[in-house]
Amino acid sequence: MINVKLLVEGGEMKPGPTLGQKLGPTGVSVNLVLQKVNEATKNFKGIKVPIELQIDPATKTFEVKVFSPPTSELLKKELGLEKGSGAQKKSYAGNASIEQIISVAKTKMPNLLCKDLKSAVKTVIGTCVTLGILVENQLAKEVEPLVDEGKYDEEIKSEKTETPDDKKKALKDYFDKVKSEQDKLAKQEAAAKEAAAAAATPATGAPVVGAATATAATPTAKGAAPAEAKKETAKPVTKSGAKPAAKKK
């Protein structure tokens, strides 16, 4: 039995050189693998999903084993994000409700080493810290102790996964204000960098300080006359129309 592990786009796996290299020695049909993998992962469209192909080279048969997608992928899918924040301490990518966190925790729990849903919720909130996602209008790292204190016990015990519409709107309005502020700061920082770069670069065509001094101070070869002196000696000045006096023998 040969096991091939892959991370694929849910429901949209496509042929490629990597897949061909891994399946080539097994003799299994690539098109058949694509068909079965896409069928098995169709519920995870738009998410990267880890799978394992268990292949029997003798019979050229295989099974597709689908694992839960990474927590980060589930969170991005839940919040409709393309990516997390690249600078978690300076900007934020989204604002999740506790219900959304519970939804992701329930999906991911079978693959987490957590004793209960509450622990799984804390694990998902930890991933929010990494992605720069706020939770209930607060920094994710500040929500973790609130879970321990029991602030969200009611929602967790009832496994509530649907966020009320009015709450969704309130979370969105709050995040819109946060995003507006961080966009304004980003523009100010970009303008400051441009100004600093412009100040550090001399204007085109500006004279270089000290250039004349450097030219005048350039030493000549030993015994050689300066260029101007040579020029004057080579062209003696005479009276108009007169020839230079002949040298006496």
Secondary structure, DSSP 8 states (H G I E B T S, - for coil): -EEEEEEEETT-----HHHHHHHGGGT--HHHHHHHHHHHTGGGTTSEEEEEEEEETTTTEEEEEE----HHHHHHHHHT-SS--S-TTT---EEE-HHHHHHHHHHHGGGS--SSHHHHHHHHHHHHHHHTEEETTB-HHHHHHHHHHTTTHHHHHTT-----HHHHHHHHHHHHHHHHHHHHHHHHHHHHHHHHHHHHS--TT---TTHHHHHHT----TT---HHHHHHHHS----TT--------
